[in-house]
Amino acid sequence: MDESRTPDVPGPGGGPASPVPPVPLGALLGDRELGLRHVAGPGEAAVHGVHASEMADPAPYLLGGELLLTAGAADAAGADFEAAGGLAAAGGYDRYAARLVAAGAAALGFGVAPLHAEVPPALAAACARHGLPLVEVPPRTPFTAVARAVWRLMAEARTRELRRVTEAQQALAAAAARPDPVPAVLSRLAAGLGGYVVLWPDGRAAGSPPPAAAGAREALDALLARVGRPGGPATATDQAGGWHLAAHALGRHADRQAALGTAAPVRTPGDHTVASVAAVLLTLLTAERPAGEQAAALTRLLLGGSPAAALGGPGPWYAVHARGGPDPRGLAAALGTVLADPDGPAVRLLTDRDPGPQPGWRLGVSAPSAPDALPVADAQAHRALARAEAARTAVARHTEQGLAGLVGEAEARAHAEALLGPLPPVLRDTLRTWLARHGSWDRTAADLGVHRNTVRQRIARAAALLDRDLEDADVRMELWFALRTAARAAADGPVSG
């Protein structure tokens, strides 16, 4: 039994799992450009890769599932094979084929010419005895061409599998939006896997169950019990009676951990992904969560949709950060949303209603935002909540745009006052005008109605009081920001809650 978070198609010969569908040997035999000819052994095999070797014993270098290509150089050179004097010696080909089968090789491709005029009959007989597919590679076909054909067919199979998985995800999402979503998702999953699925512990199922004689039902029940217990694995897989079994832990159901079980006669690389998507949907659908359009939005987000598509409209949307109250669900209901995350320093919500004060809560509200600007809105709400708590007010909203909006008004004013504190008003005015005129002495003097030497003296005095290098662009930018904040503070008065 394998317990894993990312199980996939088992590798050939007991090797590692393969994320790519294998290439049927028949597909290579059917490629007219390659011109391969089946000589002996089974006519079909699953090819997971290509390896070329002229060693008398290449088995230690195989992972399993390879189409091994050779031109028979080891035999032609009389290489020693277990002191037998070459592959052609008595029993040499038999031991060669036996070791390839033990190593999990999928098939053997023998290239004729320039070393051999034909596939050695003794090699063909040995492959037939050991059940190893043997194909002839004609002189006009380089081994590289065979390898490229395998990689191309693998890429095509991978593309088909990805398309199948995408279509299955879309079908599951559509099923989740139906009036009776849980049976719809189970039926859709069973159809996609071509097998049987069951919810544990409530027993709802879909598809055709494995035959009783296969023992798969009992094995599946054991898997479900393992992922359903406290501290158990998130997923588990097994095989019984030729059926591929898997179990996925879901959310808690009453006082027990729920789980999804699947059983299929054939397993492809994308089946785990499809079942995982169904498990996420069933977790949402069976947990104690509100239904409706916003739950459907969560589904679309989980399936990889963009925020704009998931939220189903252009907005405006408001990000909200909140602290203080005891009931995040009640807050979400009051704001007309189910899109709430209570796990963090603050409750984070997303709503299409302009939030107002809520008893017991302090709220930070973003500016109205389009769906593709939600990360920015989240940061705005975070800063707005900090202002609400500092001012002890029920609601603080983000309204400032541009660079100034990156810092809360209270923080910006405090910084400006600390930075500009050493400067009297006349020096502040001169410095602000000088920065606005990009350091031009004459234009600053004209704006202020003073002599250019007076401007020079004031700027020098300001630099000394601030202990800053006014030729530094970063210093100028910081001072400009502070001077603008101070001017706005003088015009607007104290920060309002």
N, C-alpha and C positions, 0 to 999 in steps of 0.2 A: 504494500500500500504506500502510496506517495502522498505526503502532505506538503503542499506548496502554495505560494501566492500566485505564481505564474506558470502553471503547468501547460505543456504544449504537446505536440505530436511526438511520441517517443521516437528516439533515434534508432536507426537500424542496428542490428547486432548488439542491442543493449547499450549502444553509445548514447551520447548526449542528445537531448531533445532538439528537434529540427524545427525552426520557425518558418521554413519554406516547403511547400508541397514538393514531393519527389517527382521525378520525370519517369513515366512508364518506358520501359525498354522498347515496347512496341512503337512508341512515338519516334524513337531513333531509327528503328528498322524501317519505319514507313517514310523516312526522309529520303527522297530519291537522290538529292544532291550528295548525301553521304554514301549511299550505295552499300550500306552494311548488309551482311547476309547471316541469317541464323544458321548455325552449324550443328550444335548439340545442346543438350540440357533443356530446361524449361524455356519456353518462348517469351516469358514475361517476367519482369522484375522491377522493383522500385529503385531507381538510380538517384542517389543523393549527392553525387559528386563524381569527378573524374580524376584518376591518378595514373600516370605513366611510369613504368619501372621495368628495367631489364635485369633486376636482381633475381637470383635463383630463389630467394625466399623474401618477398616483399611484405609478408603478413605483418611483421612488427610495425610497419609504417602505415597501416590502414586503420581508419576509425570505424569502418563499417558502412555499407551502402554504396561503395565506389564501383564505378565501371573501370576496371583495371585494364590499361592498354599496354601491350608488349609486342615487340617485333621478334621475340624469340632469340635475342642476342645471347642470353646466358647459355642456351642449348647450343647455339652455333659456335660459341667460343669454347665449348667444352668446360664450362665453369663447374667447379666442384659443388655438388649438392648432396650434403650428408655423406661425403666421401663415396658417392655413387658414380662419379665420373661424368656428370652432366645430367640434364633433365631427361635426355633420351635414353639414359641407362635404365636398367630394370627397376620399375617402380618409381622412377623419378617424376614422371608426369602425374602419377597417382598421388604421391605425397604433395606435389605442388598444388593440385586441385583441392585436396583435402585441407591443406593449410589455408587456402584462400576462403573456403567455405567456413572454416572455424573462425577466421578473422571477420566474417560478415560481409565479404565482398558481394556486391549485387550481381556482377557479371564479369566475364573476361572477354576483352577484344583483342584479337590476334591480327597483327598487320602482316600481310604477305608482301614479299619483295621488299628490299633486295636480298634478305637473308634466307627466306623460305619461299618456295614456289607455291606452296599450299599450306593450309593448316595441318599440322602433323596428326595423322589418324589416331595415334596413341593418346594425344592430348584430348582429342574429341571424345574418345572412349572414356578417358578418366573424368572429364566434365560430366558426361552422361551418367556415369556411375554415382557421382557425388551430388548430382542435381545442381550443377553450376552452369548457368546460361553461358554459351560460347558463341561469339559472333566473329565473322571475318571482316577485317577492315581492308578494302581494296587498295592497291598501290597509289591510286590517284587521290586518296583521301588522307590528308595529314592528320595526325593525332590532335593537333590544335583545333582543326575544324570540328572534330567530334566534341571536344571540350566546349567550344563556343556554342555549339548547338544545344548542349546540355544547359549552359547558363542562360541561353535565350529562352528555352522552354521553361526553365525555372522562373525567369522573370515574368513570362506570360502567365504562368500558373499563379504566381504571387499576385499579379494584377487582377486576375479573375477572382482570387480569394478575397482580396481587399474590396472589390466591387460587391461580392456576395455579402461580406460583413457589413458594408455600408448600407446596402439594401435591407439587410436584416435589422439593423439599428433603426432605420426609418420606419420599418414595419412595426417594430416594437413600440416606438414613440407614438405611432398612430393608434396602436392598440391601447396604450396607456391613456389616451384622450377619449376613449369610448365611455358610454354611460356606466358600463360594468367592467372596469378596467382590469381587475385581477384575473378573471377567467380569460379575458381577451389576450392579455400578455402571456399567460400560460399556454394557450392554444397556439399563439404565434410562435413562441419559442419551441414548442414540440414540433411544429411543422418545419421550422428552420433547421432543427437538428435531425429531423427524420426519426424521432424516437419518442421518449416518454419523459415527462417532467412532473414533479410533485412538490407541493408546499408542506413543510413540516413545522409544527405538529398538527395543523388543522386538517391535513389530508386532501386538500383540493388538488386535482391532477388533470392532466391532458395528455393525449397521445395514446399509443398502444403500448401497454406494459410488456416487459420481457417475459418470455415463457416461464412458467413456474419451475420447470425442470432446470433452467439455466442457473438458478441460484442467485440471479442478479438482484432480485427484489430484496432478499435478505442482506446482501452485501451493501446495497444502497441504503437500507435502513441503518446499518452499522455506521456508514459514512455520515449520515445525517445526525446521528447521535453524537458523533465525535465533534463535528463543528458546532453542534448545539449546546455543548457543555461549557461551563465557565472555564476560561483559559484555553479552550480548544483552538485548533487552527482556523484560519479564515476560510480556507478551501481545502478539499481533500479529493483525491482521485483513486480509482481502483479499476480492476477488470474482473469480470466473472461471466462464465458461459459465453465468451465471445462478445460481450457487451462492455462498452466503455462508460464508466460511471464517474460522476462528479457531484460534489456538494459544496454549496456556497452559504456562508453564514449571512443572515439578514438582521434586521433590527429585532428588538425584544418584542415578543407577542404575549401579552398578559404577563405572567411571571416566568416565561421561558424564552430562550433564544430561538427565534425562527430560523429556518434554513430552506434553501432551494436545492432539490435533487434532480439530476438529469441522467438519463440512460439512453445510449445510442449505439446501434450496431456498427457504425463507422464514425471515426473521429477525424476531423480535418483541422489544420492549424488555427483557423479563425473561430472554431466552436467555443473555445474558452472565452474569447473576447465577447462573442454574442451572449453567452450565458452570463458573463459579468455585467453587461449592460442590463440584461433582464433582472439580475439580482439587485442592482441599484434602483431600478424602477419599482420593483416589488417592495424594497425597503421603504421607499417613499409612499407607496400606495397602501401598505399594510400598517405602517406606523400611525400614531395618533397625530395626523397632520390634516389641516383643512384642505379640501379639494377646491377645484375651480380654476380660473384662468391663471392665477399666479402660481399655483402648483404646477400647471402645465408649463409655465415659464421656467421653473426649476428643471423640469424634464428636458426642455430644449437646451438649456445651458449645459446640463450634464452630458448631453449627446453632442457637444461640440459646436453648437450654434453660436453666432455672434450675439452680444447683448442686444443689439437692435432687433434682430430677428426673434430672440427669445422673449423680449418684453412685449413684443407685438404692437409697437407704436412708437412714434417719434418723441413722446414725452409731452411736457417736461416732467422729469423725474427729480426727486429730492433724496439725497443721502442724509441720514439722520444718525447722530451719535447721542446716546442717552445714558445718564447715570442717576441713581438715587432711589428708584422705585423697586418694589419687590416682585412685580409680575411682568416680565417682558412680553408674555403672550397677550396680556391685557393691554399693554402699550401698543403692540402691533395691531390689535383689533381696533383700538381707538384711532389709530392713524390710517386704518383702512388697508392693511397689507398683511400678507403672511411671509413676506420676504424679510426675515429677521434672523440675526445671528447673535444669540445671547452669550456665546462663549468667548469672552475676552474682557479686557479692562472696562470696556463700555459696550452696551447693546448697540449693534449696528443694524440699521433698517434701510429699506428702499421703498419709497411710496410715490404714487403719482398725485397725491394730495398735498397741498401746502400745509405743513404741520403747524398746529397752534400749541399753546401751553397745555401741559398735561399734569394733573395733580400728583405731587410727590416726585416729579422728574425734572431734571435739567436737560435741555435739548440743545444740541448744536446742529444747525440746518444748513445744508449747502445751498448755493445758488441753483436756480432751475437749470437742469442739465439734460442734454441729449443722451441716448443710451451709450454712444461710443465715448462719452466723456465721464463715465461713472468713476473710474479711478481718481480723477481730479476732484470730483464731487465728494468722494470719500475723504480725501485729504482736507478739503474745505470744512466738512462737517467735524472732523477731528479738531481743527483749530477753533472752530466756532464753539464747540463744547468747552474748550479750555477758557474761552472768554466768558461764557455763561457762568462757569464755576468761579472765575475770578471776580466777576461783578455780582455774583449771587442773584442772578436773574433766571427766570424760567426758560427763556428761549433766547439764543443768540444766533443771528443769521449771517451768512457770508454774503457780502454785497460788493466788496472791493475787487476790481479787476486788475490785471497786469501784475507788475512786480510787487506792488504794495500788498496785493492780496495773498502773497506767500507768507506774510507775517501778520499776526493779529494786531488790531489797532492799538490795544493797550500795550502790547509788547513793543510795538514800533515807537510809540510815544516815549516809553520809558528809556529805550535805547537812545533816541534822539536827544532827550534831555540830559542823559549822562554824558553823551559825546560832546554836545554843544554847550554844556554848562559853563565852561571857562570863558565863553565869548559873550561880550555885551551886545545889545541889539544892533549897534551900528556896524560892528564887525560881522555879525551874522548876515545883515543885508548886503554888505559889500562882498562877502564870500559867495553868497547865493548868486548875486548878479555876475560876479567874475566867472563862476562855474557855468552859468547859463550862456555866457559869451565866449566859452571855450578858452578862457585864460587871456583874452585880449585886453590889454591895459587901456588902450584908447577907447574902445567901445564901452567898456565898463565905466570909464571916467565920464563919457558922454551921457550914459544912462543915469548916473548918479549926480551929474552936475558938479564934479570936483576935478581937480588936476590929476593927471595920470600919476604923478609922483605920490599924491595922497593915496591913490589906489595901491601902489606898490608898498607903501608904508603899512597900510592896513592889512594887506594880505600877508606881509612878512610878520606882523604882530600876531595875526590869527594862527599862522603856522607855529609860531613860538609857543603860544598859549595851548594849542592842541598837541604840541610835540609830534606833529605829523609832517611827512614829506608830501607837499601838495603837487609835486611833479609825478607822483605815483598814481596811475590810473585807478587802481583799486581804492586808494584813499579818496580820490575825487568822487568815485561812484558812491562810496559809503556816506560821504559828507552830503552829497546831493540828495540821497534818499532821506537822511536825517533832517536836512533843511526843509525839504518838502513836507515831511511829517510834522515838523514843528510849525510851519506856516499853516497847515491844515488844522492843527490843534488850536492855534491862536484864533482861527476864523470860526471853528465849530464849537469851541468850548469843551467841557469835560466829556469823556466817553459816556455814552448813554447805554443803559442796559437794554 
